[in-house]
């Protein structure tokens, strides 16, 4: 009997985590499309979550966005620590981190342009930021010590670089990820310290001009 009831809180937590994931993705999409003034009701509708459930967990848009920001930092910390633990080679760890960060993130696009400058630095936010800084410092310091990363690249470059590498592109998610990884390959080639081996081949095919035209223009007819 104790085992049965012991599992319930974990089940509720898993459901809350799933709801958060849907909310965060929906919020990114809605903010990107309609700006910060987008109604919370649209976020709830797109996430498939009732307004009552949303407000019980996040009584305001600011609290929802704040939690998104903290969750994003926590995810990067996990990805950095995993890369360091799984890859003995410092350059391989750095590459793994960037690929994981671009592949596993929510698909709504960068968060900084949407909420930057709008939210206060709470104790929880500051603590998450310190954990992120420590993890990225370890990643970059290891690559610097090994002589494989250009000396003028710092851990503080990483969050902004990820923002630049993950724009919201109006194509299928698989194609958007392939393009993000392609441009990551180009960036990594520039980050690598001079090496006689040269850069590896780029990930996936490049965009076609017809594809770019379709991105920029409304369908004809």
N, C-alpha and C positions, 0 to 999 in steps of 0.2 A: 504494500500500500504506500509506504514511504517513497519507493522508487517511482510509482506512478505520479505522485504529486510533485516529486522533485523535478520531473521533466517538464512540468508546465511552465515555470518561469523561463526556461531556456527556449521553449516553443514560442512563447510570447515575444521574447527578445528577437528570435529569428524573424518573426512576422514584422516586428517593428523595424528591423534592419531592411527587410524587403520593401516595406513602405517608404522608408527613407530613400532607398536607392531610386525608387520610382519618382518620388517627390523631387529629388535633386536633379534627375535628368529632365523632368518636366519643367522645373524652375529654370534651368539653364536655357532650355529651348524657348520658353515663354519670354524670359528676360531678353534673350537675343533678338527675338522677333518684335517685341513690343516695348522694350525698355524697362527701367526700374519701376515705372508707374503701372505696369501691367497688374491686373487684379489677381489677388490670391485665388479667387474662385476659378480662374482659368487654369492655374497651376494644379489645383485639386482635380478639376475635370479631366485634364490631360493625363494626370497620374492615376485616374480611376479610384480616387480616395475621397470619401465624403468630407464636407467642410467641418463637420463636428470632430471627426477623427484628426483632421489636420490641426485644428485650433487647440485640441487637447494636448497635442504634442508640441506645437509651435504657435503660441498665441498671437504672433505678429510676423509680418514679412521679414522684419529685421532679424528676429530670432532664427527663422528658417535659413536665411542667407548666412548668418553667423555660423550656424551648424554646418552648412555646406562648406564654408571656408575651413573650418577646423577639420572636417572629415577629409577634405582634399589634402591638407597637410599631413594628416595621419596616414593616408594612403601612400604618399610619397616617402614618408619615413619607412614604412614597411617595405616598399619596393627597393629603397636604397639599402636597407639592412639585408634584405634577401639577396640582392646582387652581390654584396660584399661576402655573404656567407657561402654562396654557391659558386662564385668565380674566384679562383686563386690569382688569376692575372688581373692587374689593376685596370688595364684598358678594357678587357672583356667585361669587368664589373660595371664600368661606366657605360659601355654600350648597352649592356643588358638593362641597366636602370632606365636609360632613355627609351629603349624600345618598350619596356613594360609600362612606363609612364604614359606613352602615347597610345599604346594598344588597349590598356585596361581602364582608361579614364571614361567618364560620362561623355556622351556624344553631342552635348549641346554647345560646345565651343568654350573658349577661355572665359574664366569667371572674373578676372581682374577688370576688364573694361565695363563690366556690368555692375559691380558692387564696390569697386575701388574708391576709397575716400568716403564711403557712406556709413561705415560701421566702426564702432569703437574698439579699441584694443583691450579686451577684457583679460582677466588673469588667465582664463582657459586658453584664449587665443595666444597670449604671450608664451605660455608654457608649450603649446603645440609648435609655435614658431622656433623656440629654442631647441626642441627635439629635432625639428627639421634641419635647422642649421647644423647641429652636431652630426647628423647622419650624412648630410651633403659635404660637410668638412672632411669627414672620414673618406668619403668616396673620392673627392678631388685631391686631398693630401696624398693618398696612396698613389694616384696616377702621377702626381708631380714628383714624388720620391722615385718612382720608377722611370722618370724621364720620358713618359709617353704622351703627356698632355702639355700643351703650350703653357708657358709660365704665367702669361697674363690673363689666363682664364681662372675665375674664382668660383667658389660655391654659390655666391650671391648671384652669379650670372644664370644659374640653372633655372630658378622659377620663372624669370622673364623669358628665357630662351624657350621654355616649354609653352609659354603663352603664345609666342610667335610661331611655334611649330604646330599649333593645334587650332587653326581657325575653323569656324563652322563653314563647311562646304556643302552646297545643296546637291549632293549626290548620294548614292547608296552608301551605307556605313562601311561596307567592305572596301569600296573604291576610295572613300575618304581616308581610311586607315592606310591604304597602300600609298596614297599621295603624301600623307604625313610622314610615313617611314622613308619614302624616297628623299624628301627634303631633309630629313634627319641624316641620311647617309651623306648628303652634300655638306651639311654642317659639321658632321663628325670628321670628314676629310679635312676641313679647315681647322678643327680643334687639335688634330693629331700633331704631335711634335715631329719635326723633320725625320723622315724614315726612308731608307733606300727601297723598302718594299713597295711603297706606294699604296693608295687606297684600294679597298675592295670594290667590286662592282656594285652599282646602285640597286636598291630594292625596287623591283617592279618596273613596268613600262612608264615612260613619261607621258604627260598629257598631250593630246592631239589638239590642233587648232580648232577643229570642229567641236571638240569637247569644251574648250574654253568659250567658244561662241555660244554654246548652249547654256553655259553657266551664267553668262552676262545678260543674255537677251531672253525676253518672254517668247513662248512658242508662237510660231507664225500661224495665221488663220484664226 
